[in-house]
Amino acid sequence: KKYYNSLKNLSTIINFLIGFFVCFKLLIFKKIKVIHIRGLPSGIMIFPLMYFFTFKIIFDMRGFWAEEKADRANLKRNSISYKLLLFIEKKLLFNSEYIICLTNESTSYLKKKYDFLKNKNFVKIPTCVDMKRFKIKNKINKKKIIFSYLGSIDTAYDIDPVLNFLDRISKRNVSYKIYFFSKKTKKLINKLKNFNISKENYSIKELNYHQVPKYLTKTDIGIFYLKKNLSIKASFPTKIAEFLACGIPIICNDFNKDITNMIIKNKLGIIMNFNNENITPTLNQIKIKYINSKKSFTCRQYANNFLSLNSGILKLESIYDKL
């Protein structure tokens, strides 16, 4: 169905009503017995129908949506809207046959929060990518370090620690370039100026969905910084799978346990303390350990084994078969 977003709050109401009536129609005429909810918004659409129809629910949470609105969109945690979202989320969790989370940390949090979830069926399926769309990079640039920054610079992310790191690299006279695959906003340009990032050292290009694989392979290492909060415990950014699918290791902060453990255990990049003034160890690791064809193969292989669309499909099919 068409997604409406031009009328602000009214668009949201229209979208939910359309979803509700589509589900209502399907439940009556198609005798649907299982509904796979992808995210809390779609759960809100079917929430009233739980009291009039009998069907099994797979709650594919995709993260803590209510907490994301509080952490990133200024939704007050003492507001009626926030409490209503948590109420609906709790009801959906209680009535679900299976609950899918992006991280183990989110599963642990939910089980501690709600006693009734201790014996529920949880399945972890991280954000996956279509490996056919992504090719491993085959050219290693030895003259300079080529960073890539993919996506948003605010809301869940904080660009300042990344730019501060680059500024310190510049002062070391290390040859580098960073590609910002993001919107060329006034905010980004001003921040680059504030951190004295030379125009020679960066490029900004807004990419569409199909261009991402092509341009990522022009870079050596992906970098980003996520704000630490409750909602981020349940997050698995798509860019992680996209970087690794291209054979590109990652530099990021310790924002949730799953990502940190994954990167450290499998040597897929560097979990960096961006506040540490001594960047020499990080630079040495980048040059010696992470910019080479062997490391690219390791990253690509991990993505293929654990973050591919096929691996996610197999887990979903397993759930469907059991229902």
Summary of the structure (lengths in Angstrom):
residues: 323
radius of gyration: 21.6
end to end distance: 26.8
largest distance: 68.1
contacts: 983
relative contact order: 0.12
helix: 51%
strand: 15%
